[in-house]
């Protein structure tokens, strides 16, 4: 089949203003077009939708990812197209791709095959400038911190206790730990600093959790950037930074509207990672879609132990959302890898490895059920899958009481996910969700973290040194005890060891550090060796990406 970029380039796109009006009823004066095929939806218009009824919310999540691929975003797009195909009014909500993975491992993150959102090149690269605005707002705050120190300002921040870091939307391991302020007194005070990737920043988290402009400004002002010499917290509002940061994010906060290859509406807005952040698109985009469509299909990053858990425990908790169904994406290839098969051997049938690896699927199903959300399993089909392998997965799903649907949306578009769409609608109608959160706000921060590790990861315990344990206690004493937990750990395993696949149990989860996100209103718990600034692989996707003689981008896939 053709590469993704060629399929996307051959698509017949409708003018986005016309599509928005026909499919969602959005008037032209509520849109700010970015060319003919993408637009931002005004916040004033969205405010006027507040009293309308909500559609059904469907979360697409997945088994623990492997190098073989699972296709969660592709399934999200395919399901959204298929719901429209069977006569439902459906919209899709996705995250914006980060340039780090685009030029690092993935080479593109807008779906694949005949289940893509378009314009694919724009979405994968600069899009409408949201990532730039988020990075700039973050780094403006960093500059104002150092400026306050330079002028011995009113905030009184202790240079030894600065917790705010600069960001860049690119994988660059050399910037993880740096020294700033060198070159003499005119350049400030030398100190240690570092960069995170922009999609792991608290500004990105705030951007995606804010329910409007006032809430955005409030949250930005509440960011804790460090402490005084008396160890009192210093906030962005103490530096007077929240107004300018809000101004930088004003246009970006408006949700982006694009379309699928089949001319169905898709909101693509915000892009936090799920292994080091909360992994969900913006609350504003999701709420808009729920008011404008009868069915909304969204996704949360990586496996259900990360993306789905944070979607439920952070996004739904903060935004008052109640999901109606979850779709758990699995591939036979990935399940065989979880069963111990090498990537080079995935083309051959191996029912033993598949049965062993299905333990990963079973645990994810069990975990989602703990939130009271009904589940459908989507088997994302590959050509090498055999009938016996497909039947085995169906039998295993039958044993645990979930329906497994074979899907071919990558190759066939909406036609390949039509059975999945019918199954999702049937599940929503026949099995009403009884959504509940995994833990209460009033639990201690330590207990919340331990409950996630034991209940979802199969761990015996969490472990931390005295410094981290003291941080837990200090955060509660300073009024942050009601915050939910945002776990930062490897996406490849239920444990903190990326090589421990399947469904490991009786392991320990080591906590390396805590990062307070006071504006986002959660606590980031960093586990194992996970990095908040990834590095490029040995052969990055950037080596394949270029521009041909006609000015067309090449190599995105």
C-alpha positions as MATLAB code, in Angstrom:
seq = 'XXXXXXXXXXXXXXXXXXXXXXXXXXXXXXXXXXXXXXXXXXXXXXXXXXXXXXXXXXXXXXXXXXXXXXXXXXXXXXXXXXXXXXXXXXXXXXXXXXXXXXXXXXXXXXXXXXXXXXXXXXXXXXXXXXXXXXXXXXXXXXXXXXXXXXXXXXXXXXXXXXXXXXXXXXXXXXXXXXXXXXXXXXXXXXXXXXXXXXXXXXXXXXXXXXXXXXXXXXXXXXXXXXXXXXXXXXXXXXXXXXXXXXXXXXXXXXXXXXXXXXXXXXXXXXXXXXXXXXXXXXXXXXXXXXXXXXXXXXXXXXXXXXXXXXXXXXXXXXXXXXXXXXXXXXXXXXXXXXXXXXXXXXXXXXXXXXXXXXXXXXXXXXXXXXXXXXXXXXXXXXXXXXXXXXXXXXXXXXXXXXXXXXXXXXXXXXXXXXXXXXXXXXXXXXXXXXXXXXXXXXXXXXXXXXXXXXXXXXXXXXXXXXXXXXXXXXXXXXXXXXXXXXXXXXXXXXXXXXXXXXXXXXXXXXXXXXXXXXXXXXXXXXXXXXXXXXXXXXXXXXXXXXXXXXXXXXXXX';
ca = [
       0.000    0.000    0.000;
       1.069    3.612   -0.511;
       2.964    5.417    2.264;
       0.809    7.414    4.686;
       1.995   10.740    3.307;
       0.975    9.818   -0.255;
      -2.458    8.653    0.903;
      -2.922   11.883    2.838;
      -1.759   14.038   -0.065;
      -4.209   12.346   -2.437;
      -7.198   13.041   -0.164;
     -10.017   15.271   -1.379;
     -10.488   17.764    1.437;
     -13.565   19.900    2.006;
     -13.072   23.557    2.927;
     -12.952   23.476    6.717;
     -15.474   26.334    7.120;
     -17.955   24.444    4.947;
     -17.380   21.147    6.787;
     -17.712   22.800   10.199;
     -21.077   24.238    9.244;
     -22.464   21.133    7.546;
     -21.282   18.532   10.026;
     -21.225   20.348   13.370;
     -23.356   23.440   12.832;
     -20.497   25.833   13.636;
     -21.100   29.216   11.932;
     -18.351   30.716    9.805;
     -17.941   33.731   12.083;
     -17.000   31.384   14.960;
     -13.961   30.123   13.051;
     -10.509   31.525   12.409;
      -9.293   29.657    9.294;
      -5.640   28.708    8.927;
      -5.695   28.253    5.160;
      -8.528   26.206    3.646;
      -8.211   22.979    5.639;
      -7.798   23.874    9.310;
      -9.347   26.407   11.651;
      -9.609   27.450   15.269;
     -12.987   27.599   17.002;
     -13.584   30.775   19.019;
     -13.859   30.590   22.794;
     -16.880   32.911   22.763;
     -18.769   30.444   20.577;
     -17.791   27.530   22.817;
     -19.003   29.432   25.889;
     -22.421   29.600   24.264;
     -22.605   25.805   24.053;
     -22.394   25.297   27.814;
     -26.073   24.558   28.347;
     -26.476   21.993   25.585;
     -26.688   18.228   26.120;
     -23.632   16.001   25.862;
     -22.951   13.176   23.446;
     -21.492    9.793   24.383;
     -17.800    9.764   25.266;
     -15.677    6.860   24.007;
     -12.054    6.430   25.111;
      -9.645    4.533   22.868;
      -6.755    3.055   24.818;
      -4.423    0.091   24.306;
      -2.370   -2.736   25.705;
       1.185   -1.899   26.805;
       2.982   -0.672   23.666;
       5.696   -2.657   21.950;
       8.098   -2.059   19.085;
       5.618   -3.993   16.900;
       3.020   -1.218   17.117;
      -0.618   -1.177   18.199;
      -2.322    1.617   16.217;
      -4.303    3.488   18.873;
      -4.575    6.788   16.981;
      -5.347    4.954   13.743;
      -8.127    3.067   15.528;
      -9.509    6.294   16.992;
      -9.768    7.788   13.510;
     -11.129    4.574   12.005;
     -13.799    4.255   14.688;
     -14.842    7.890   14.304;
     -15.170    7.440   10.550;
     -17.072    4.177   11.017;
     -19.573    5.723   13.434;
     -20.322    8.350   10.824;
     -20.541    5.600    8.195;
     -23.326    3.828   10.120;
     -25.299    7.038   10.434;
     -24.143    8.437   13.757;
     -23.069   12.052   14.246;
     -19.531   11.549   15.517;
     -16.448   13.695   16.105;
     -12.875   12.776   16.986;
     -10.617   14.377   19.624;
      -6.861   13.807   19.342;
      -3.653   15.247   20.719;
      -1.270   17.312   18.618;
       1.917   15.423   17.683;
       5.184   16.504   19.274;
       8.160   17.208   17.032;
      10.264   15.030   19.354;
       8.695   11.705   18.266;
       8.040   12.972   14.721;
      11.758   13.475   14.133;
      12.758   10.750   16.574;
      10.994    7.388   16.391;
       7.560    7.718   14.806;
       8.027    9.982   11.800;
       4.368   11.034   12.134;
       1.437   10.754   14.528;
      -1.775   11.581   12.683;
      -3.070    8.036   12.254;
      -2.092    5.805    9.364;
      -3.143    4.165    6.129;
      -6.730    5.085    5.282;
      -7.530    6.201    8.838;
      -5.769    9.550    9.128;
      -6.464   13.141   10.074;
      -5.389   15.690    7.496;
      -3.585   17.866    6.444;
      -1.077   15.312    7.692;
       2.115   17.319    7.078;
       0.781   20.422    8.822;
      -0.547   18.498   11.835;
       2.785   16.705   12.287;
       4.898   19.826   11.923;
       4.046   23.404   12.960;
       0.232   23.089   12.608;
      -1.363   26.279   14.027;
       1.568   27.210   16.264;
       0.204   25.866   19.571;
       3.426   24.076   20.538;
       5.435   27.231   19.877;
       3.078   29.272   22.075;
       3.290   26.731   24.922;
       7.100   26.569   24.757;
       7.374   30.366   24.622;
       5.065   30.882   27.602;
       7.076   28.341   29.601;
      10.396   29.945   28.711;
       9.118   33.470   29.373;
       8.476   32.357   32.952;
      12.006   30.911   33.124;
      13.428   34.229   31.906;
      11.399   36.178   34.481;
      12.714   33.942   37.272;
      16.335   34.707   36.389;
      15.480   38.361   35.848;
      13.979   38.627   39.323;
      17.131   37.128   40.816;
      19.343   39.466   38.749;
      17.534   42.569   39.999;
      17.135   41.226   43.543;
      13.399   41.400   42.957;
      10.361   41.202   45.183;
       9.786   37.456   44.814;
      12.858   36.650   46.916;
      13.449   33.323   45.190;
      16.431   31.295   46.372;
      18.595   30.411   43.308;
      19.360   27.067   44.967;
      15.678   26.125   45.106;
      14.414   26.866   41.598;
      12.286   23.990   40.308;
      11.107   25.510   37.003;
      12.875   24.256   33.884;
      13.058   25.452   30.313;
      11.480   23.403   27.511;
      12.000   22.545   23.862;
       9.688   20.551   21.582;
      12.459   18.276   20.409;
      14.364   15.255   21.696;
      17.730   16.607   22.877;
      19.481   14.636   25.621;
      22.356   17.169   25.782;
      19.985   19.720   27.344;
      18.779   17.575   30.239;
      21.324   19.139   32.610;
      22.968   22.480   31.811;
      24.573   25.477   33.510;
      23.211   28.964   32.853;
      24.361   32.471   33.752;
      27.995   32.043   32.734;
      30.046   34.926   31.363;
      30.216   37.384   34.221;
      27.848   39.561   36.302;
      26.027   41.035   33.299;
      24.668   37.578   32.423;
      23.175   36.776   35.807;
      24.089   34.245   38.462;
      25.552   30.891   37.393;
      23.343   27.969   38.396;
      22.349   24.500   37.307;
      19.321   24.265   35.046;
      17.879   21.917   32.451;
      15.326   21.352   29.713;
      12.266   19.109   29.532;
      10.436   18.326   26.324;
       7.594   20.834   25.859;
       4.863   18.198   25.987;
       5.965   17.239   29.516;
       5.735   20.828   30.764;
       3.254   22.058   33.326;
       2.182   24.764   30.889;
       1.084   22.025   28.479;
      -0.820   20.278   31.282;
      -2.514   23.530   32.302;
      -3.336   24.299   28.671;
      -5.104   20.944   28.358;
      -6.945   21.065   31.696;
      -8.100   24.698   31.699;
     -11.827   25.152   31.068;
     -11.486   28.705   29.745;
      -9.411   31.857   29.694;
      -9.967   32.838   33.327;
      -9.134   29.341   34.505;
      -6.001   29.359   32.351;
      -4.820   32.622   33.919;
      -5.574   31.368   37.434;
      -3.709   28.124   36.902;
      -0.686   29.835   35.334;
      -0.481   32.176   38.315;
      -0.540   29.199   40.701;
       2.534   27.551   39.185;
       5.156   27.023   41.899;
       8.560   27.845   40.401;
      10.729   27.431   43.503;
      11.090   28.610   47.076;
      12.512   31.455   49.161;
      15.373   31.016   51.586;
      12.713   30.428   54.227;
      11.347   27.632   52.001;
       8.115   29.450   51.273;
       6.754   28.610   47.782;
       7.256   31.186   45.032;
       4.537   31.255   42.367;
       4.382   32.663   38.851;
       1.968   35.288   40.204;
       4.694   36.506   42.601;
       6.713   37.336   39.490;
       3.758   38.943   37.712;
       4.119   36.460   34.868;
       0.622   35.028   34.466;
      -0.793   37.891   32.381;
       1.908   37.761   29.717;
       1.832   33.951   29.655;
      -1.931   34.074   29.110;
      -1.454   36.563   26.278;
       0.987   34.198   24.572;
      -1.534   31.339   24.858;
      -4.652   33.317   23.912;
      -4.936   32.170   20.293;
      -3.550   28.706   20.992;
      -6.280   28.018   23.564;
      -8.909   27.975   20.802;
      -9.376   24.311   19.735;
      -8.162   23.282   16.273;
     -10.643   21.731   13.840;
      -9.490   19.547   10.941;
     -10.929   16.503    9.167;
     -10.297   12.851    8.452;
      -9.594   11.386    5.017;
     -13.339   10.669    4.853;
     -14.231   14.303    5.615;
     -15.395   13.775    9.183;
     -14.681   16.425   11.857;
     -11.680   16.060   14.147;
     -10.494   18.314   16.971;
      -6.693   18.136   17.389;
      -5.646   20.203   20.395;
      -2.948   19.897   23.060;
      -0.412   17.124   23.255;
       0.972   15.974   26.633;
       2.821   12.641   26.696;
       1.245    9.925   28.831;
       4.459    8.349   30.136;
       5.743   11.629   31.633;
       2.587   13.786   31.671;
      -1.183   13.210   31.704;
      -1.567   12.131   28.069;
      -4.936   13.627   27.044;
      -6.098   16.263   24.574;
      -7.616   19.503   25.861;
     -10.715   19.669   28.036;
     -11.962   22.537   25.856;
     -11.828   20.406   22.686;
     -13.457   17.399   24.350;
     -16.284   19.471   25.829;
     -16.853   21.230   22.507;
     -17.085   17.917   20.682;
     -19.521   16.526   23.276;
     -21.829   19.508   22.714;
     -21.599   19.329   18.917;
     -21.748   15.564   18.247;
     -23.709   12.555   19.495;
     -20.604   10.360   19.791;
     -17.095   11.579   20.626;
     -14.076    9.319   20.162;
     -10.921   10.373   21.982;
      -7.645    8.689   22.843;
      -5.179    8.753   25.705;
      -1.516    7.980   25.237;
       0.272    4.631   25.500;
      -1.244    1.690   27.414;
      -4.300    1.822   29.655;
      -2.086    1.747   32.771;
      -0.852    5.233   31.812;
      -3.147    7.065   29.376;
      -6.484    5.609   30.461;
      -5.648    5.802   34.167;
      -4.753    9.490   33.843;
      -7.736   10.176   31.583;
     -10.002    8.774   34.303;
      -8.227    9.905   37.467;
      -7.010   13.336   36.311;
      -8.926   14.624   33.278;
     -12.357   13.206   34.134;
     -11.907   14.129   37.814;
     -10.994   17.735   37.001;
     -13.414   18.285   34.117;
     -16.393   16.334   35.446;
     -16.427   14.020   32.417;
     -18.042   10.579   32.508;
     -16.933    8.123   29.784;
     -19.509    5.740   28.320;
     -17.231    3.100   26.783;
     -13.569    2.173   26.396;
     -12.035    0.524   23.333;
      -8.886   -1.444   24.119;
      -6.656   -1.774   21.050;
      -4.471   -4.846   20.679;
      -2.500   -6.430   17.866;
      -1.627  -10.071   17.620;
       1.964   -9.060   16.869;
       2.242   -7.049   20.077;
       0.643   -9.785   22.173;
       3.163  -12.296   20.834;
       5.971   -9.928   21.832;
       4.491   -9.740   25.319;
       4.600  -13.545   25.250;
       8.361  -13.537   24.663;
       8.576  -13.712   20.849;
      11.313  -11.640   19.200;
      10.289   -8.901   16.786;
      12.015  -10.759   13.947;
       9.752  -13.802   14.488;
       6.384  -12.048   14.566;
       5.378  -13.046   11.036;
       5.021  -16.718   11.955;
       2.135  -18.230   13.859;
       2.850  -18.900   17.533;
      -0.219  -19.669   19.598;
       1.842  -20.377   22.711;
       3.455  -16.924   22.713;
       0.103  -15.343   21.912;
      -1.615  -17.103   24.819;
       1.218  -16.096   27.164;
       1.194  -12.476   25.986;
      -2.572  -12.208   26.348;
      -1.951  -11.799   30.098;
      -1.148   -8.174   29.281;
      -4.532   -7.717   27.610;
      -6.315   -9.429   30.502;
      -4.816   -7.077   33.073;
      -5.704   -3.986   31.072;
      -9.297   -5.221   30.798;
      -9.386   -5.842   34.557;
      -7.959   -2.387   35.223;
     -10.486   -0.551   33.065;
     -13.322   -2.421   34.741;
     -12.194   -0.996   38.085;
     -13.443    2.375   36.816;
     -16.883    0.996   35.927;
     -16.503    1.560   32.183;
     -17.683   -1.128   29.693;
     -15.056   -2.381   27.232;
     -14.764   -3.545   23.637;
     -11.478   -5.017   22.383;
     -10.352   -3.954   18.901;
      -7.959   -6.389   17.216;
      -6.035   -4.153   14.818;
      -5.388   -6.583   11.955;
      -2.025   -7.205   10.249;
      -1.581   -9.284    7.083;
       0.419  -11.996    8.868;
      -2.335  -12.674   11.443;
      -3.672  -16.210   11.014;
      -7.305  -17.323   11.532;
      -6.252  -19.496   14.485;
      -4.487  -16.552   16.151;
      -7.510  -14.299   15.688;
      -9.802  -16.977   17.085;
      -7.546  -17.515   20.094;
      -7.722  -13.816   21.007;
     -11.497  -13.902   20.610;
     -11.697  -16.987   22.823;
      -9.530  -15.387   25.518;
     -11.667  -12.228   25.431;
     -14.773  -14.411   25.654;
     -13.410  -16.044   28.787;
     -13.175  -12.655   30.491;
     -16.511  -11.442   29.167;
     -15.495   -8.876   26.547;
     -16.248   -8.758   22.847;
     -13.263   -8.727   20.477;
     -13.743   -7.199   17.021;
     -11.322   -7.734   14.121;
     -10.637   -4.400   12.401;
      -8.953   -3.471    9.116;
      -9.397    0.311    9.118;
      -5.720    0.930    8.256;
      -6.258   -0.742    4.891;
      -9.992   -0.213    4.380;
     -10.867    3.012    6.186;
     -14.276    3.213    7.843;
     -15.474   -0.011    6.173;
     -12.810   -1.873    8.130;
     -14.092   -0.557   11.475;
     -17.832   -0.813   10.801;
     -18.199   -3.901   13.007;
     -16.344   -2.090   15.785;
     -18.670    0.908   15.498;
     -21.745   -1.319   15.796;
     -20.203   -3.100   18.810;
     -19.427    0.194   20.570;
     -22.946    1.566   20.014;
     -24.452   -1.726   21.185;
     -22.252   -1.755   24.288;
     -23.205    1.818   25.206;
     -26.902    1.061   24.758;
     -26.908   -2.318   26.514;
     -24.347   -1.750   29.286;
     -24.590    1.704   30.870;
     -21.340    2.867   32.432;
     -21.070    3.198   36.193;
     -17.991    5.398   36.176;
     -16.081    5.928   39.404;
     -12.617    7.191   40.289;
      -9.932    4.850   41.562;
      -9.181    6.815   44.739;
     -10.646    9.704   46.726;
      -9.126   13.176   46.946;
      -8.794   12.774   50.714;
      -6.360    9.848   50.589;
      -2.735   10.717   51.359;
      -0.435   11.303   48.407;
       1.611    8.247   49.370;
      -1.476    6.038   49.576;
      -2.774    7.269   46.214;
       0.535    6.420   44.579;
       0.705    3.030   46.272;
      -2.871    2.237   45.300;
      -2.109    2.868   41.600;
       1.002    0.681   41.788;
      -0.728   -2.180   43.579;
      -4.123   -2.038   41.917;
      -3.081   -1.369   38.312;
       0.579   -2.371   37.992;
       0.461   -5.573   40.022;
       3.222   -4.265   42.311;
       3.749   -5.280   45.926;
       4.895   -1.832   47.029;
       6.331    1.534   46.176;
       9.752    2.406   47.528;
      11.414    5.782   48.085;
      14.314    7.216   50.026;
      13.927    9.521   53.030;
      14.143   12.672   50.911;
      11.231   11.645   48.669;
       9.160   10.458   51.656;
       9.730   13.831   53.313;
       8.590   15.542   50.096;
       5.302   13.627   50.240;
       4.736   14.854   53.801;
       5.813   18.437   53.069;
       3.471   18.705   50.078;
       0.534   17.632   52.202;
       1.464   20.095   54.948;
       1.631   22.876   52.330;
      -1.926   22.199   51.144;
      -1.404   19.987   48.095;
      -2.603   16.719   49.588;
      -5.880   16.613   47.634;
      -4.084   16.527   44.260;
      -4.350   13.425   42.048;
      -1.205   11.534   41.033;
       0.407   11.679   37.589;
       2.760    8.692   37.323;
       5.847    9.113   35.138;
       7.229    5.712   34.192;
       8.157    3.573   31.214;
       5.287    2.876   28.858;
       6.577   -0.558   27.862;
       5.790   -2.403   31.080;
       3.466   -2.447   34.073;
       6.711   -2.274   36.052;
       9.478    0.341   35.822;
      11.656   -2.092   33.828;
      10.902   -1.649   30.087;
      12.133   -5.176   29.398;
       9.662   -6.789   31.808;
       6.767   -7.431   29.442;
       3.491   -9.294   29.772;
       1.782   -8.813   33.136;
       4.486   -8.848   35.828;
       3.454   -9.056   39.476;
       5.106   -8.814   42.902;
       7.551   -6.139   41.799;
       8.429   -2.856   43.488;
       7.955    0.600   41.976;
      10.926    2.842   42.904;
      10.119    6.559   43.111;
      13.020    8.768   42.063;
      11.581   12.245   42.569;
       8.396   14.287   42.917;
       7.458   17.301   40.822;
       4.670   19.543   42.003;
       2.365   20.859   39.268;
       0.422   23.333   41.390;
      -1.187   25.069   38.421;
      -2.193   21.835   36.731;
      -3.262   20.620   40.184;
      -1.581   17.240   40.235;
       1.624   15.679   41.545;
       4.068   14.105   39.108;
       5.655   10.981   40.607;
       8.786   10.095   38.639;
       9.545    6.371   38.745;
      12.570    4.333   37.722;
      14.786    5.708   34.963;
      12.116    7.606   32.989;
      13.379   10.860   31.391;
      11.330   14.053   30.907;
      13.616   15.010   28.015;
      13.922   12.014   25.640;
      16.904   11.420   23.376;
      17.011   10.623   19.686;
      17.414    6.955   18.642;
      20.458    5.671   16.764;
      18.702    6.192   13.407;
      16.159    9.008   13.978;
      13.226    9.543   11.640;
      14.721   12.965   10.855;
      17.204   11.211    8.579;
      14.304   10.131    6.315;
      12.393   13.417    6.251;
      13.049   16.001    3.576;
      11.627   18.102    0.736;
      11.481   17.072   -2.928;
      12.098   19.238   -6.001;
       8.442   20.325   -6.070;
       8.510   21.501   -2.468;
       6.632   18.501   -1.084;
       7.644   17.107    2.302;
       8.866   13.522    2.111;
       9.535   10.808    4.680;
       6.649   11.374    7.102;
       4.847    8.101    7.788;
];
